[in-house]
Amino acid sequence: MAVRFSGGLRVASAETTAVIDERSMLGVARPDARRDVEGAIDVRGSIAAPWHPDVRQGERDAAARRREARRRLDALRDHATATVMRRVLAILIALFLGVAVFQMFAPRLGMPVDAAWHDRHAGAILIGVSAGVAVFVALTIASASRAGVDLLHDFGFHSTPENRAVLAAGSWFAAAALGVHFSAAAFNPVPGGQWVVAAVLGGGLALAVFCLHRVAVHDHAYRTFNLAALTLAAGAIASMSLTGTGSWWALNFSTLGTTDDVAAFSFNAGAVLSGLAMVLLARALTSGLASPRFGASAGGIRVLRVCVVLLGLCLAGVGLVPIDTATGVHDAFALGAAVCFAVPALSLRLLVPAAPRRLVVLSVGFVVVEAGAMVLYDGLHQFSLTVFEIVAFSLIFIWLIAITVMSHEPATIKATATDAAGAALAALHVAQRGVARRVRSARSEPPAGPAVSRPATARVFAPGARVGGGRLATRVRGPDSSSIHDHPPEGAELEPTPS
C-alpha cells in the first residue's frame, strides 16, 4: 500500500514493492497489483478505497445529492422570504390605496370648516379605512399560499384559482381607476374623458391579470412579484392624491417625489420597496430558467440574476435620490434600469440556450417597443416623459412576470395534475377501505368427517365474488360465534355466508 503526503510524494511499502519487482521479473502482471498500489492514504489521512468505477459513480451521486440539498434549501429560503414579503407588501398596498380613496371623498381644503365639513371628513375616513381593509383581505386571499388556502377552507371559505384571480384583477382595476381619477386633466383630449380611459385601461389590465393569475397562482414567486408591482403603482397613486405639484404629468413621474412631504414619501417609498422586492426575488424569478431542461449554464443564470438584482437596485435608487436632489444621479439610475433590462432581454438566447421561444420573442419585442417609445418621446416629441416612463417600467415588470410564468408553466401544470391525481388516489383508498370493511376475501370449507387437529385452510375469493347466489361475507366462528373480526384468530374456522 502507498502513502501520500501533503507535498504529493508517494512512498510504496516494502511489501508492495516486492510484489511489483517479483511480477516484473517474471513478466507477469498480477491482476490486483494496480489496485494494491493505488489504494492510498490521502492528504487528509483517510484511507482511499481502491479505484473502481462504482467509486466515481458514488462520488457523482453524492455531488448530485449535495446540489439537490442546496437547491431545496434555497427554495425553502425563497418561500420563507416570499411569505414575509407578501404580508408586508399587502399591508403597504392597502395603506396606499386607502389613503387615495380617502382623498377622493375628503372635502377640499378651500371649503369652509363647518358641521357638514366634519361629517364629510368623518365619512371619508370611514370609507378610506373600509377600502384599505377590503384591499388587504382581497390581496391576502389572492396571494395566499397552499397552507393559507387550506386555512380558509377550514373556516368555511371556498377558494379556487378563479375567485382568487377575480380578487387580484379587482385590485388592479381599482388602482388603475384611481390613477386615472387623480390625473383626469391629462385625459381631457381623449373622447369621453377620464371615464372612457378608466374603463378601457382598468378593464384591460384586470382582464390580463385575471387570465395570468388563474394560471400562475400556484407559483409563489409570481404571487409575490405581483404584489411588488402593485406596490409601485399604489405608492404612485397615493402620491397623486396628495401632491400639490399641479400638472405633474406634463413633466415626469419623478416630479411626484420632489415635494418633501407625505406625497413625495409615498412615491419614493413605493419605488424603493418594489426595487428591494425585485432584488430579494431575483433567484426565485429566474429559478425556472435554471432548470436543466433549458440547458443554461451556471454562469448564464448568474449573469441573468445579477442583471435582475441591478435592475432592482436602480429602481430603488430612483426613489432614494429624487430628481430635484441630484438630477444626474437620478437619471443615471433610470438609465441603468433600462440597460439592465435590455441586456438580458436581448441576450436571453445566449444566457439560456433552450429558453422558451415565446419568451425570447417577447423579450426582443419588448426592447423594440421601448426603443420605439424612446424615439417617439425624445426624437419626435409625440408625448411627454411621463408616458415613456409608464411604458418603460410596465415593460420591465411584465417581462419579469413573463420569465416566471413561462419558465414555470409546465411545472405548474404538472403540480396541478399531481394534486388532482393525489386527490383521486386518496378517494380510491378511502373507497377501498370502505369495501374492505364490508367484504372479506378469504374463505375456507371445513373437511367432512371427524375433526382432525391440523392447520385451517382457506379458499381465497375475489372481493365481491358470489357463492351460492349471495355475496361473500366473513363470519368467524370461535369461542363467540356472534363476533366479527377483521383478522380471524389462529385456528378459527371460516365459512362463506350470503350477504
N, C-alpha and C positions, 0 to 999 in steps of 0.2 A: 504494500500500500504506500502511496506517496503522500508527502506532507507539503502543503502550500503555505508559504509565509507571506506576510503583508507586502514584501517587496516583489513578489511574483516568482521567487526561486522555488523550485520543486525538487525535493530530495527523496529519492527512492529508497525504500528499506532494503536491507540485505537480502531478505527472503525473496522479494520481488525481483531484485537484480539477478539473483541466482537462477530464478525461473527463466528470465529472458535470455541470459547467457547460455543456459543449457539448451533451450529450444533453438536459439540462433546457430549454435554449433552444429546441431543436428539438421538444421534447415527446415524444421517443423515448427509451425506456429500453433501454440495451444489456443483453443477457441476462446477461453475465458481470460487469456492473458491481458488483452486490451482493457477489459473491464476491471481487472485487478489493478492495472496501472492507473486507470482513470478514476477509480474510487479514491477520493481525496478528502482532506480536511481543508475547508475553505478558510478565507481570511478571518471570518468571524468565529472560527473554532468549531463549527458544526460539521459533522461527517456527511459528506455529499454521497448520495447513492450512485452506484454505477450507472453509466449512461444507458438510457433506454428510451425508445420513442414515447412510451407511456409517461415518462417523467416530463418531457417537454409538453405533452398534451395536458398533463395535470397543471403545469405552470400556466399554460394558456387559459385553462378553465378557471384557475384561481384569479388570474388577472381579469377575466370577464366577470367573475363574481364580485370583485372589488369595484369594477366600473359600475355594475348594476347597483351595488350598495350605495355608491356615491350618487348615482342618478336618483335613487329613491330618497336619499337624504335631502338632496336638492329639491326634489318635488315636495317633500314634507315642509321644508322651509318656505318654499314658494306658496304653498297652501296656507300656512300659518300667517305669512306676511299679507297675502291677499285677503284673508279673513279680517284681520285688523283694519286694513286699508278700506275695505268696503264699509265697515261700521263708521269710520271717521268721515269718509267722503259722503256717505248718505246723510250724516248729520249736517255737514257743511252745505251741501246742496239744499237741504230743507231750510236751513237758515237763510241762505241767499235768496231763494225763491219766496220764502215767507216775507222777507223784507220788501221784495219787489211787489208782492201782492198788497202789502200794507200801503206802500207808496201809491199804488194805483187807486186805492179807495180813501186815502187820507185827505183831509182838507188842505187846500193850498195855504202857503204861508201868508199870502196877501189878504186872506179873508179875516173879517173881524172875529175876535175871540169871544164867543158868547156861548149860550147853552147849546145851541144847535151845533156849534163847532166842537164842543166837548163830546156831544153824543156821537157825532160822526167820527171823531178821533177814536173813541172807545170802540165803536163798531169796526173801524178799520183794523184796530189792534186784534180784535176777536177774529176777524176774517183772516188776517195775516197769520196768526198762530194756528188757526184751523188748517189753513193751506199748508203751512210748514209741517204739521203733524201728518196730514194726508200724504204729502210727498215723501216723508220719511218712511211711513208704513208701506207705501207703494214700492219704493226703491228697495226696501229691506226684503220684501217678498220677491220682487223681480230678480234680485241678485242673491237670493239665499242659496246656501249650499245644500247638498242632499240631506245632511243632518237637520238643517233648518226646515226643509220641506217636510221631513218626517215629523218634526215637532209641530208644524202647522196641522198635519193630518191628525196628530194626537188630540189637538184642540178642536177638531171638527171642521177645519178649513180645508176644503179640497183644492189642491193646487196642481195645475197642469202647465206644460210649456206654453200653451196658447194663452191662458189667462195671465201668466207671468209676462208674456210678450205684450199683452194689452196694457199692463201697468207700466212697463218700460216705455212703450210708444206714447202713452198718455203723458208721461213726464216730459218727454222730448217735445210733444206738441205744445204743452203749457209753456215750456221755456221759449220755443220759437214765437208763440203768440205774444208773450210778454216782451220779448226783444223787439218785435215789430211795433208794439204799442208805444214803447218808450223812445222809438226813433221814427215816429209816424211822419214827421215832416219830411224825412228823406224819401218817402214813397208817394208824395203828393203828385208827381208827374205820372205815376202809374195809373191806368184806368181802373177805377174802383177804389183806389187809395189803399190804406193800410188793411182794410178788411179782406180784400182780394189777396193781397200779399200774404197775410196771416193764414188764410185758408189754404192757399197753394203751397206756401213754404212749410207750414206746420203739418198739413196733411201729407205731403210728400215725404217729409222727414219721419213722421210717425209710421207711415206705411213701410219705409225702408227698415226702420228699427224693429217693427213687428216681425217682418219676414226674417231678419237676421237673428233676432233674439230667440225666436222659436226654434231655430236650427242649432244655435251655438250656446243655448242656455246651460248645457252641461259642462262647459269649459270655464273653469274659474278665472283664467287669465282674461278671457273676453268679458265676463261679467264685471270684473274689477276695472278693466280699462274703459269700459262703457261709462262707469261712474267717474273715472278720471276726466274723460272728455266732457261729461256733463258738468263737472266742477268748473272747468274753464268757462263754459257757456254761462252757468249760473252766476259766477263771480262777475262776469262782464254785464249781465242783465241787472244785477243788484247795483252795480256802479252806474249803469244808465239811469236807473230810477232815482239815484241820489245826487248825481253830478249837477253842477251848475255851470258847466262849460259851454252851454248853448249848443250850436250845431257842430258837435264834435265829429260827426260822420263826414263832414266836408274836409276834415284833416286826416286823422287816422285813429285806429283803435287805441293806440298808446296814449292819446290825449286823456283818456279816462283815468289814467294813473298819475296825473300831474297836479292834482288839486290839493294834495296833502291833507286830505280829510277822510271820512269814512268811505266815500265813493272811491277814492284812489286806493284805499286799503283793500276794498272788495275786489277790484280788478287785479291788483298786484298779487294778492293772496291767492286768487284763483289760478293765475299763471304759474306762481311758484309751486303750489300744491300739485297741480296737474303735471308739471315738469318733474317733480320729485317722484310722483307715482310712476311716470314713464321710466325713470331710472331704476326704481325698485322692481319694476315688472319686466325689465329688458330680457332677463333669462326666460321668464315664463312666456313672454310674447314670441320668442324665437325657438322655444323648445320643440315645437312641431317640425320646423325645418331641420333641427338637429337629428331627426330620426334617421337611422341607417338607410331607409328606403329612398331617401333623397340624395344620397351619395355625397353629402357635404363633409369636407374635411374639418378637423378641429380648428385650424386657422381661419377657414372661411366663416364658420359660426362665430368665432371670436371677433372677427372684423365686423360682422353684422351687429353683434351685441354692443361693441364699442360705439358704433355709429348711433345706435338707439340711445345709449347712455349719454353721449354727447348731445344728441338732439334734445333729450330731456333737460340736460344742464343748460343748454342755450335757451330753452323755453323758460326755465326758472330764472335765468339771467335777465330776460326781458322784463320780468316782474320785479326783480331785485334792483335793477338800475332803470328808473323811469327815464323817459326821453328828455325831460327838462333838467335832469340831474347831470347826465353825461351822455350827450347825444351820440357821440362817436362810439362809445362802448355799447350803448343800447342798440344802435344799428348793426354793430359787429355781431352781437348775439342773435339778432334777427336774421342776418345773412348766414351766420353759422348754422342756424336751424335749417335754412333752405339747402345748404350744401350737404349737411348730414342726412338729409332726406334724399337728395338727388343722387349722391354717390352710391349708396347701397341699392337704390331702386334701379339704376341703370346697369349696375354690375351684379345683379342678383343671379343671373345665369352662371357667372364665373364663381361666385361665392357658394352657390348651391346648384351643382350641375343638373340634378334631376328635379329641380323645383317645378311645381305645377305650371303648366304652360299658361293657364289663365292668369295666374299670379304674375308671371313675367310680363305678359302683355299688358295687364292692368298697371303694373309698376311703371313701365315705359310710357304708357298713355297718360298717367298722372303727371309725370315730369313734363311731357309735351304740353299738357293743359296749363301747368304752372308757368312754363316759359311763354306760352301764348298770352296768358293773363299779364305777365310782366311787360310784354311788348305793347299790349293794349293800354296799360297804365302809363308806363314811362315813355314809350315811343310815340303812341298815337293820342294819348291823353283822353281816352274814351271814358274812364271812370276814375274815382279817387283811390287813394292808397288804402282806404278802409275796405273797399270791395276786394282789392288784391289780397289784403291780409286775411279776409274771410275765406277766399278761395284757397290760399296757400295753406293755412292751418287746418282747414277742413280736409284737404287732400292728405295732409300728413296723418291725421287721426284715422281717416278712412283706410289709408294704406296699412297702418299698423294693425287695425282690426282685420283687414283682409288677410294679412300674414297669419294671424292667429286662427282665423276661421278656415281658410283654405288649406292650411297645413294640418289642421286637426279634424277636418271634416270626416275622413274615413274612420278615424279613431272614435269620433263621436257617434257615428252610425253603428260602429261595432259595439261601443259601450251600451247604446240603446238596445241593440239586438241581444246583447248578453243579459241585460236586465230583464228583457222580455222572456228570454229562454230560462233564466233563473226562476222567474215567477211561474212559468209553465211547469218546470220541474218540481217546484215546491208544491204546486197544486196537485200534480200527479202523485207525489209522495204522500200527501195527505189522503188522497183518494185510495191509494194502495193500502195505507194503514187502516182506513175505514173498512175496506173489503176484507183485510186480513183478520179483523176482529170478528167478522161475521162468517167467514168461510175458512175452513181448515182443509189442508190438502192431504194429510196423512191418514190412511185408513188401514185397518187390518181385520181379518176374519179369524176368530179362534178355531183351532182344529177340532174336528168331531171326535168323540170318544173320551176316555178318561183323561183327566188333566195331567199333563206332563210338565215337570219343572224344567223349563227351558226359556231362553230369552224370547220376549214377544217380538213378532214380526209385523211389519206394517206394509200395507199397499198404498202407494202414492198415487193420488189422482190430481189432475189439473184443477186449479181453482175454478169453482162454478160447475164442475162436472156433475152429470146426473147419474144416479144409481138407483135402479128400481123405480124410476119415474119421478124421483124427487131430487132436489139439490142437496149436496152433501153438507152435513154439519158435524162437528166433532163432539162426541159425548165421551167423557172419561168416566170409566167405571172403576172406582177404587173403594176405599173404605166408605166414602159417602157418594153414592151413585148419583145424587142430585146436583153435585157440584160440577162446575165447568171451569177448566183450566186452560190457559193459553199454551202451556207446555205440560204434557201429561207426565206424571211421576213415573219413576222407574218401575217396570213390571206391570203397569196399568194396561188394561185391555181396551182397544179402540173398536168401536162398531159404527158403521155408517147408518145414519138415520135420515129420513127425508125431512126437508125443511119447508 
